[in-house]
Amino acid sequence: MKLVRGAWKLLVGIKDALVLVAMLLFFGLLFAALNARSRPAAIRDGALVLELNGPIVEQPEDVAPLAMLSGQQIGNQYRLRDVLRAIDLAREDKRVKAIVVDLDKFGGAYPAALGEVQEALMKARAAGKPVLAYATAYTDGGYRLASAASEIWMDPMGGTLFMGPGGSQLFYKGLLDKLGVNAHVYRVGKFKSAVEPYTRTDQSPESREASQALYGALIDQWRESIARARPKAQVAGLLTQPAQLVQAAGGNLAQVDLNAGLVDKLGDRIAFGRRVAQLAGSDDKKPAGNFMSIRYQSYVDAHPLPKKGRIGVLTVAGQIIDGQSQQGNAGGDTVSDLLYRGLIDQDLKALVLRVDSPGGSVLASEKIRRAVLEAKRRGLPVVVSMGGLAASGGYWISTPGDVIFAEPGTITGSIGIFAVLPTFERTLAKIGLSTDGVRTTPLSGQPDILGGTSPELDVVAQAGVEHGYREFIARVSQSRKLSPARVDEIGQGRVWIGGVAHQLKLVDRFGGLDAAVREAARRAKLDVASPDVVWLDKKPGFAAELARQIASNEDDDAGAPADALGRIAWQQQQVMATALGDARRLVAGGGGVRAQCLECGGLGPMRASAADRTLRQMVLAKLGW
């Protein structure tokens, strides 16, 4: 019998090994096939097509290796630096006869990123390069990009409605009370509204005040950017009285937009394609309305970044978390190791820290800050370049910078700290359960998730958070040469837009990454006109690269509505999914001390993760929807 069992185990092992080999062979062949399709080819004359079927982000997320096998939609994300580089190269490239910006399924971006892409498109237009935009319905962010085009097209069955920043958010206190969950909140900062959903059923006056100021500044910047790029666009009416305008036009949104000068032409994709073909040539091998085109990814791949350089650019993008991370999040160990490795392997003379993060773990933020300080200890000038978002922990890691650059639309500040710890003693009591035991010290068994926290733990936790806030204040005070009292006054967890942050001396200058690199070169006495840059990025593994290849060849958000009302509803679904995901992640964090701006997320790219979308579906299913 033992012999039979042994033989059976051997056969099962052989079978599993063969299956594994077959899977590796399959994915290897798939990778080779996709790689062959996307291998940089000779760029022919045509129109460069920026088909932005997803959000523009600082650093695209890596896809989990099993995501492809589980059937999860991988989706497209477009790296900001690649989009800007493609537009800048195309501006002077004689092979590129026009730039086409397809915004039908654009997933959004932070205001600062939108401003950078808009500016790049306007430079191309000013240089004489035709820029044409198309969508069925433009989002607020999509229209900001489209406003830079020399021709804006829209489907006659579509139409655009502008929403502006703002809206409602979920508050969980009522649900937590019904479930008997105690949310123990330890915080510093009267504007640190990330914890309010766990302690209130509505927005506090302080949070409302801060939000009104922030959203007001953002909508003013949006208006000004549209007016500068497209003076004839009459957006005021659609912002203040959309119902009257649409009703007067008999519900024809497209005609409203045309009358208001928002778009130049109404036409379907065939008509639009024929127009582009007049500029870039027609592709007779394809159906009517097709034109000679240059794929965006092929164009980017044909212009690879250098692997060596004397100015290192270290990107901190996404939530700052403890330990290791994939791209799209910033693990304290991962980011600091990248910098340490760069200091060893590269002949670096300066460092640019590119930050696009809402913050997160205080410990991980401090680990990254110490790595940056090591670069300074070695004599490297450090220049910080804030992207769309550099708040809370994102500001914490920026404090070692010799100079801080930001965009007027950068969202920053949020200098505050909090922790949330859920306990379930009242939940257990509802079903007749209780806890009891023996303690040898006031902190024995704490934090007791089932039985509740002790008064001593609450005191210790709150004191620890207050100490962390004082440390935050001290770092900002030393870095910005402001008194601790002044930092505390402009801190308190309040979020500021870049223009105001500059007035408050939280940032030094306006400018994008290029300006920061030039400043780093100047401080290091290097060539400012042509700085020698190397990106200190984590190299994607086989699975991540395979997933990228698949994503670049699939239609992101297949089935997502393209009309105005459907697109708005889709955006709100992403907001809901992300809010639920933030709540889950915060509770799952086990009460860790956070320097994080959760409320900042709704101002950026509108794409929830696969896990957040699944959570939303589960909640809706429980509600019977």
N, C-alpha and C positions, 0 to 999 in steps of 0.2 A: 504493500500500500504506500509506504514511504517513497518507493521508487516511482510509482505512478504519479504521486503528488509532485515529486521533484521534476519528473518529465513534463508535467502540466505547467509548472511554474516556468520551466525553460522555454516551452512553446509560447506561453503568454509573453515572456520577456522578448523573445524573438519577434513576435507579432508587434509589440509596442515599439520596438526598435525600427522595424520596417515602416510602420506608420510615421514615426518621427522623421526617418530618412525621406519618405515620400513627401511629407509636408515641407521639409527644408528644400527639397528639390523643386517642388511646385513653386514655393515663394521665391526661390532663387531664379527660376525661369521667368516668373512674373516680373521680378525686379529687373532682370536683364532686358525683358521686352519693353517695359515702361521706360527704363533708362535709355534704351536705344531710341525710343520715340522722342524723348526729351533731350537727347544729347545735343549740345550746341551745334547748330547747323549754320551754314552760310546764310547771313541775313540778306534777303532779297528786298527789292523795292516794294513798298506798300505802306499801309497805315498801321501804326503801332496801336494795338487794341488793349486797353486797360479794362478788361472785363472784371470788375470788382464784385464778384459774387461772394461777398463776405466782408468782415471788418478789416480795417487797417490797424495794425497793432505794432508795438515796438519790437516784440519778439513772439513769433508764432508758437503756439503750444506744441509740444511733442505729443504724439499719439501713443497711447498704451499699446504694447505689442498685441494684446488679445482683442483690441477694439475691432480690428479687421475681421477676426474670426467670429466675434459676437454679433456682427451685423450692424454695429453702430455706424451712424453716418459720420464720416471723418470731417468733412467740411473744409472750406478754404479760409485761410487767414493770410493777409498780405503784409509783409514787413515794410514798415514805413521807410527805412533807408533805401530799400530796393525800389520802391515806387518813386521816390524822389530822384534816385540815381537814373532810373529808366527815363524819366521825363527830361532831366537835365542832359543826358546823352542824346536823346532824340531831338532836342532843340537844335543841335548843331549837325546832326546826322543827315546827310543828303539822301540817304536811302529811305528815310522816314518821310513820306510825303504828307502825312497828317497824323494827328493823335486822336484816337477815338476813345472816349470815356463812357463805358457802358455801366450805368448805375441802376439797372432794373432791380437788382437784388443786393444792393450795397448794404453792408452790415454796420456802417457807422464807424466813428473814431472819436477820440477826445478832441475838444475844440482846438487845442494847440496843433494837433496833427492835421486837422482839416485845414487850418490856416497855412501850414507849411506846404501842403499839396496844392492848395489853391494858388499860393504865391508862385510855385514852380510852374503851374499851368499858365498863369498870367505872363510869366517870363517867356515861355514858349510862344504864346500868342503874340507878345510884343516883338519877338524876333522874326515874326512872319510865318510861323508854323501854324497851319490851320488846326484848330482844336474843336472837335465836335462832340457833344454830349447827347446821350439818348437814355430815356427811361419811360416806362408806362406811367409811373408816379414817382416824383422825387420826394425823399425824406428831407428834413431840415438840413442834415449834414450833407446829403447827396446834392441838394441844390446849391449849397455853398461851393462845392467843387464845380458843379455845372456852370455856375455864374462866371467862372473864369474862361469858359469856352467862347470861341468866336461864333459858333452856331449852337443853339440849344433846341433839340427836337424832343417831341413827346407824342406818344400814341394818342390818336384822337378819342379812343375809348378810355383813356386814363384821366389823370388830373392830379393836381398837387394841393394838399392842405398843409399849412404850417402849424406845428404844435407848440413850439417854444419849450424851453426847459421847465421842469416842474411836474407836479402831479402828486398822487397819493402814494403812501407807503404802508406796508403791513405793520400792525401793532399786535403783539402776541399776548399781552398781559391777560386779557379776558379769557383766552383759551387756556393759558397756563393756570389761571385761577380755577377754571372748570375742571381741569385735569388734576389739580392739587399740586402742581409743580411750583416750588419756591425758586425764584431766580435771585441768587445772591449776587449783587452788583457792587463791585469795588471800582471807584472811578475818581479821577481828578479832572476838573474842567467843566464849567457850566455849559459849554457848547459841545461837549463830547456826546453827540446825539446818537451814536451807534448803539448805545445801551438802552435808549428810551423805549424801543418796542417791547422790552422785557419788564419795564417798570411803569409804563403809562399806557393809556388807551388812546392818546392823542399826542400831538406835537407840543412841546413846551414852548412858552413865549420866546425863550432865548434861541432855541433851535429855529423857530419860525423867523425871527429877526435875521439870523445869519443866512438862512436859505433865501429869504427875499432879497437880501443884498447881493448874494452870489448869483442867483438866477437873473436878477435885474442886470448885473454887469455882463453876464453871458449873452443875454438876448440883445443888449446894446451893441456888443462886439459883433454879433451875427449880422445885425442890421447894417452896421458900418461896413463890414466886409462885403456884403452884397452891393451896397451903394457904390463902393469903390470899384468893384469888378464889373458891375452892370448897372449903371446909373438909371437906365430906363425901366428897370424892374420896380413896379409899384407894389411893394410887399406890405405896406402899412395896412391897406384895406383887408388883406387876407389874414393879418394878425389880429385886427381889432373887430372886424365885422364880417367874418366868413359866411355866416348864414344868410345875411342880406344879399351879398354878392352872388352866391350860388343860387339862391331862390330867384333872383332877378334874371339869371341866365337860364332859367328853366331846368336847373340841375346839371347843366353841362359844365362840368369842372374844367375840362380842357379849354373850352372857349373862354372861361373866366381867366385862366392863366395866360392865354394868348392875348386877350384884351388888356391885361395888366402888364404886358411886356415881359412876363417871366420867361416865355419861350418864343422862339422865332418861327418854328414850323411845327405843324401837326401832321404826322405821317406814321404809317406802320413801318416795320423793320425793312420791308422790301424797298419802300420809298427812301428810307434813310440810307440803306445800303447802296442804292443807285446814286445818291448824292455823294457818298464817300468815294464811290468808284470814279466819279468825275475828277477827283483829286488824286486818288491813289492807283487807279486802273481797275478794270473789272476782271474777275476770275471766271473765265468762260467755262471752266471745268465743273463749276458748281451752279446750283439753281439761281434763278433771277434774284437780284438784290445783293449778291455777294461781291466782294471786292478783294483786291490783293492785300493780304494782311500779314502782320508780323505778330506772333504770339508773345504776350508779355513775358512769360517764364523763359521762353527761348531767348528773348532779348537780354534778360537779366543774366541767364547762364552764359551767354556769349561774352559777357563782360565781368569775369570773376574778380573777386576782391584779392588784394595781395595777402600773402601768408607771413610776410615779415614786415616790420616797421619799427619806427622809433617813438611813435606816439601810440600808446595803447589805449583802446576804447573798451571799457568794461561796462556791459549793460546789466542793469538791475531792473528786471521787468516782472510784473505780476506780484502776487502776494509773497511777502517775505516769510519763509517758514524755517523751522529748525531742521538741521541735517541736510541731506542731499535732495536734489530736485531735478526734474526734467525742465527743458526750455518752456517758458510761459509762466513759471514760478521761479522765485529766487530763494533757493536753499542757502542758509548761512554758510554751510560747509562748502557747497558747490561753488558759490560766487567767490568766497575767499580763496579757495584752492585755485580757481582760474587766475586770480590776480597773482598769487604766490608763484604759480607756474610761469606766468608771463614775465615776472621779474627775473626768473631764473633763465628761461629759454630765449627771451627776446632782449635785445639791446635797447631797453626803453629809456627814454630821456624825459618823458612827460606822460601823465595819465589824465584821461578824460573819463569821468564817471557819468555815464548816461543813465538817468533815473526815470522810470515810468512805473511807479508803484504806489499803491494805497497804504503800504506798510504791512505790518503783521506782528510777528514775534519780536519782543524787545531783545531777547537774547540773540536771536539771529541777526537783528539789525546791528547790535553792538559788535558781533563777530565780523560783519562786513566793514563796519567803521574802523575796527582795529587793523584790518588788512590794508585799508586805504592809508591809515596812519603809518604802516610799515613802508609803503611807497614813499611817503613824505620823509620818513626817517632816512631813506636811501638817497634823498636829495631831489626827488622828482617833483616838479610843480604839479599840483592837482587842480584841475578845472572841472566843475560840475555843470552838466548840461541837463536841465530838467525838461522832460518831454511833456506829454499831456497831463501827467499826474505825478506829483512828488509830494505826497502828504504823509503826515504822521511818521511812521518808520521810514518812509521814503525821504522825509526831511532829516530824520535822525542820521542816516548814513551820509547825508550831504554836508554835514557840519564840518568835516575836515577840509572842505574845498578852499583853495586860495581865492577863488572867485566863482560866483554862481550865476550861470546864465539861465534864463527862462523865457518863455513866450508870453505875450500879454494874456493869452488864454489858458496858460498853465494853471492847474488847480493844485494848490500847495498849502502849507501851514498844517492845521490840525494837530498842533502841538499839545498832546494830552495822552493819557494812559488809562486803560480800564481792564477789568477782568470780569467774567461772568461765570458763575458756578451753579448749575442746577442741582437741587436735591428733591427727593421724592417721598418724604415722610407723609405728607398729606395725601398723596396719591395712594400709598399703601393703606393708609387708614380708611380710605373709601371702600376698600375691598376686604377690610378686616385684618390687615397685617400690621405688625409693629416690630420694632427692634429694641434690643436691650443687650447689655454686656458690661464687662468690667474694664475700667480704664486705670492705667498706672500714672498717667500724666494728663494735663489738660488737653494735649493734642493727640492722645491715643486714638487711633482709628480715624483720624481726620485727614482730609475732608470726608465726612460720612455721607455718601451720596444717598443712602437709603434712610438714614436716621436724622439727617440734618446737621448743619455745622454747629460747632460750639461757639460761644461768645468770644473765647480766646482766639480761635482761628479767624473769626471775622475781624478782630482787632489787628492781628498779625497781617492778614491779607491787605486790609485797607492801609496799614502803615507801609507795607511793601510797595503798594501802588503809589502812595504819596512820595516815598523815597525815589522811586523810578521817575516820577514827574520832576522832582528836584534835580535829578541827574540830567534829564532832558533839558530843563531850563538852563542848567549850568553849561552844557555843551553848546547850546544855541547862543547863550550870552558871550561865551569866550570866542566863538566863531564869528559872530556878527558884531562884536564890540558894542553890545547893548547891555544895560544893567539888567540883573535878574528880575527886578520889579517890572521893567518895561517888557521883557520877554513874557513874563507871566500875564501881563495885561493884554498882549496881542496873541497869547497862547490860548489856554483854557479850552483847547480842542477845537477852536474855530477854524473854519476852512476859508482860505482867501484865494481870489483870482490873481493871476500873475501881475497885472497892472497895479493892483493895490499892494500886493506883496513887495513890489519894488519900492513903493512909497514908504512901506513899513520897514525897509532895509532887510527884509528876509531874503531878497535876491539882489544881485548887483547890477546886472545888465540884461537887456533884451537881446535875444538872438537864438538861433537854432544850433544844431550840432556842429555845423560848419564853422560858425563863429567861435564856438568853444574850442574846436580843434586849432583854429588859427591863433587863438589866444594862448593855448598850450604850447604851440610852436614858438610863438614870440617869447614866452617866458623861458623856454628851454634853449633859446637862441638857435632855432632851426629855421629851415626855409618856410616862410609863412605863405608864399604864393602857391607852393606845391607840397603841402605837408605829407610826411611819410607815415601812414596810419596802418595799424594792425588791429583787428578785432579780436578781443579775448573772449571768444565764444566757446561754448561746449559743442564739440562736434557730434552731430546726430548719429546714432547707431544704425544698424542695418534695418531694424523694424521701423524706426522713425523715418528713415529715408524712403523706405518702401511706402509707408503711409503717405508721405508727402507726394510721392509720384502718383499714387492712386487719387489723392485729393485734387491734384492739379488736373486730373482727367475726368473728374466727376462733376455733376451739377450740384452745387451746394444748395441746401434747403429746397430740394425738389418738392414741388407741390405748394410751396409758400405763395401766398397771394401777391399779385403785382399791382392791383388797383389801389387807389388812395386809401379807402377805408380798410381794406384787407391788410394793407401794409402797416397801417397804424395799429391795428389790432395785433398783428404779428409782433410788432415792437413791444407792445405791452405784455404779451405772453413771455417774451424774453426777460422783461423786467421782473415779472412775477416769479419766474423760475429762478432767476439769480437771487432774488430776495429770500426765497425759501432755502436755497442752497447756502446763502450766507448764514441764515439762522441755524441750519444743521451744522455747518462747520464751526460756528462759534460755540454751540453747546457741546459739540464733540471735542472741542479743544481742551476740555477738562479744567477750565478756570485759569489757563495760562495767561500771563500778563501780556496785554496787546497794546501796541502803538499802531493803530490801524484806523483808517477812514472808510467805514463801510458805506456811508452815504454817498461817497464819491463815485461809486460804481455805476450809478444810474446816469451819469453824465458822459459815459464813454461808449465803447462799441456795444452794439445791441446783439450779442450772441451769447446765450447761456451754454454752459457745458452740457455734455450728454447726460451726466449724472444729475444735473439740476433739472433738465427737461424731464427726465424720468421721475424725479421727485414731484414735479408739478403734476404730471399725469396721475401719479398715485393719489395726490391730494384731491384732484378733481374727481377721480373715481370714487373716493370716499364720500365726496359731497354729492355723488350721484349724477355728475355731469359727464 
